[in-house]
């Protein structure tokens, strides 16, 4: 594994991005429960270390294709809380211009970010296409994308990995194994509890990482990104975590055993990283509390701005719509 040495400033950056993601998510959940949202809402709780750690390992020119639980990736890549909340409330200044009040469709190629394709794992071949475009243009760039544990059983997942391996593509695929595909637990989806074993079928490296440890995610992703950039091909990473709320806000997740949630709550990525930074002397409680306050203010501003922003003009409904 690559030496993933981080400065104190970078440690605090990671904490900030995870905290911004957490505070943003808590506000999303609250707004939707109050009936102030428009589209569907998907909680990020428990996934913050994956989206932030992985994104932190990329260079600005690399391309990323996040999912609906990868808010940290969108934020870290340059989408502002104002733009994203504007999107969630269907406002004209949202990422999709009011076309999709969701985490779907939040692409911005100026930020090298491909919008999420709702059906999993359909973002994988798109990311592979981006990766191969770098090969054809002889550009030292990498494409990274995410999918879920349930989607790793879909044919398109295997087709993409097979072609990525055959073509030696500069692609990194992260499976966010959060134990449930909607309401289906992992042991009812597949026999093996380790999804990373599937990498061996395509003769590519496979790495399992604690998805609640942001520095561990960063380190394994950095290693995979550097490998891809050298021309050594794709890597499959399995990040193990737990989806702490339902599939979406409407889903109460009564099917999840309370003991399992309690077990993972004790491994909460934000709490763990805060304690690590304190015990390592990277920062004191006051410094970390200031970061929490900074994130809280930014998100409050985003909510206020989005709710005050206009909806798109009805006459613009056909803008950006194409038919062959």
N, C-alpha and C positions, 0 to 999 in steps of 0.2 A: 504493500500500500504506500502511496505517496506520503511524504512528510507534509502534513496539513497544519503547519505551525501558524497560529493566529496571534495577532497583536492584541493588547488589551482593548484597543479601539474597535477591532473587528469582533471581539467577544461581545462588546456592548452593542454593536450593530446587529448582530444576530438576535440578541435579546430584544432590541427595539422592534425589529421586523416581526418577530413572533408575537410580541405584545401588541403591536398595531393590528396584527391579524386577529388576535384573541378579542381585543376590545371592539374591533369592527364587527366580528362575528356575534358578539353578545348583543350589540345594537341591532343587527339584522334580525336575530331571533326575537328580541323585544318588540321591534316594529311590526313584525308579521303577526305576533300574538295579539297585538293591539289593533290589527286590521288596517294598518297604515301602509302595507306593501301591496304590490301589484301582481308580480309573478310568483313562481315557486321559490322557496328559500332552502338552502342546504347548509347545514352547520359545518364549520371547519374544526370544531373542538376535537383535539386529539391528533390532528394532522399537521399542526403548525410547523413542527420540526422538519417534516418531510419537504414541504413546499419551500420553506425558507432555506434549509440546509442545501438542498439540491440546486436551487437557483443561485445561491451564493458561490457555487463552484463554476459557474459559467462566465465566459467573457462577454462583453457587450454585443459583439457581432454574432454570437451563437444564437440559435433559434430554440424557442421553447414552446411546447404545446401543452398547457396545463388542463386540468379537469375542474369539475365543480367544487372540489374540496382542496383546491390549490390556490386559495386567495393570496397567500403569502408570496407566491410566484408572480402574480399580477402586480402586486404592490411593489415588490423588490425590483421588478423590471421597469418600473416607471409609471404605471397607471396610478393616478392620484386617488385618494379616498373620495374626493368630490366626484370625479368621473365615474367611479365604480358605483357609488351610491346613487348617482344620477341614472345609471343604467338600471339598477335594481328598482327604481321608482318610475322607470319608463320616461325619463325626461329627455328633452331635445339635446342637452349637452352631455348625456350619458355616452358611453363608449359606442353603443350601437345606434345612437340618435333616437332612442325611444322605440326601436324595433323589437327589442327583446328585454323584458324586465326580469332579468335572470343573470346567473353567472355564465350562461350559454352565450355564444356569439360575441364574446368580449375580446375579439382579436384586434391587434394593432400592429401591422407589419412595420411601422416606423419604430416600434419597440421590439421588433423581432419576436413578436408574440402571436401565435396562431390561435384563433378562437376555438373554444371547446366545442367538439361535435358531440351532441347529447348521447347518442348510442355508443356504448363501449364495445369494442376498442377501436372505433373508427378513426380516432386521431392518430393511431399508429402508422398506417400507410401514408398519411399526409406528412408526418414527421420524417418517414423514410424517404419520401420524395424530396423533401427539403435537404436531407442529408446527401442524397445522391446528386442534387444540383451543385452542392459544394465540391463534390468529387469531379464532376464534369468541368467546373470552372476553375479547378485547382486552387480552391480557397481553403485555408486551414481553419475551417469552421466546423461546429458540431451541432447536431440537433438532439434535443432531449424531450421526451414525452412521458406521460404517466398513464397508468390504467389501473383497474381494480382486480381483486382476487377472482371475482366471478367472471370477469371478461377474459381472464387468462385461459378459460376453457373454450372460448369462442374460436372458430376456425380462422378468423382474420388475424387474431393474435399470433397464431402459429405460422400462418402464411407470411406475415410481416417479419417475424424473427428469422424464418428460413431464408427469405430473400436478402435480409440485412446481412446475414452470415455469408451467403453465397457471394454477395456483392462487396463484402468487406466495408460496409457502410459506416460512416462516422456518426453512429446513433447510440444513444443511451436510453434504455427503457426501464422505467421504475414502476414496479407493481406495488401499489399501496394495499397491502394485505391488512384490511381492517376487520377481519373475522366474519363479516356478513356481506352477502350480495343481496341487497335489499333486506329481506327477512330470512334468507337461507344461510345457515351457519356453515362455516368452512368444511366441517366434517361430513356435511350432506352434499357438498359440491364436488369433492375430490377425495381420493384415498390418501394421498400424500399431504402431510401438513406443511411441507416445504416447497413452495411454488418454484423456487429458484432451481430446483432439480430439472426443470424443463429446459434450462439453458443447454444442458449437456446434449440434448437431442440435436442441437444445431451447432455443436462444437464451438460455442461461445462461452466466455467466462460468465459465471453466475455468482452473485454475492448477496448474502443475507445481512441485513443491518437492523439494529434497534431503531425503529421509526420514531421513537420518543426521545432520541438523543440527537440534538441538532448538530453537534460537532461530529458525531459518528456518520451521520448522513452526508454531511459536507465532505468528510474525508473519503468515503467510498465513491461518492459522485465525482470528486475531483480526480481520483485515480482513473475512473472510467472515462471521464472527459479527456484527460491527458492521453490516455491510450488511443481513443478515437482520433484525436488530433494528430497523433503520430502516424496514423494510417494503419493501426493494428485492429481496426474493426469494432463491432458493437459489443455492448455489455448489457446483461440483464441484472437488475438490482431488485431484490425483494425487501421492502421496508415494512416491518411488522409493527402494527399499531392497533388501535381500537377505535371504532366509530362510537363516540360517546353519546350521541343522540340518534334519533331515527334517520331513515334514509333522507327524509325531508321533514320540514317542520310539522306537516300534517300527520306524520307517522310517530306515534307515541312509543314505539319500540318495546311494547310489553312482552314481546317474545324473547328479549335478551335477559338472561339470568342476572338478577341484581348483584350477586356475588362476583360475577365476571366484570361488571362495570366498576365495582368497588376495587377490585384488583388492579384494574387499569387506571382508575382515578389516582391511586397511590403512586403511579408512574407518570403523572401529568407532565408533559414536556416543559411547560412554563415554570412550574414549581421546581422541578428538578434542576433546570438551568439556573434559576435564580439562586438556589442553594449552592450550586457548584461555583457560581461567580463569587458569592459571599465567602465561602470556605477557602477559595483560592486567593482571596484578597484582590481580585480584579476590580471590585467596586464595593462600596459599602451600601447599606440599606437606603440611605438618603439618595445616593446617586441612582439606584435602581427605581426608587419611588418617583424620582423626577422623570425617568423614561416612561413610567406608567402614566404619569400626569400628562406628559407630552402627547402620548398616543390617545389618551382620553379626549384632550382638547381637539386634536386633529379630526377625530371621528365625529365629535359633536358638531364641529364646523361643517363636516361633510354632510351630515344629516340635515342640518339647518339649510345649507346651500341647496341640497337636492329638493327639499320640500318647497323651497321658494322658487325653484327654477320652472320654466314653462314646459308644458307638454309639447310634443311636436305638432306642427301645423297639419291639420287634416289633409290639405292639398298636397302634402309631401309624401303621402302614403305609397306612391309608386316609385319614389326615388330609390335608386339602388336595387330595383327589382328587374331581373333580366329573364328573358325567355328566348329559346332558340327558334 
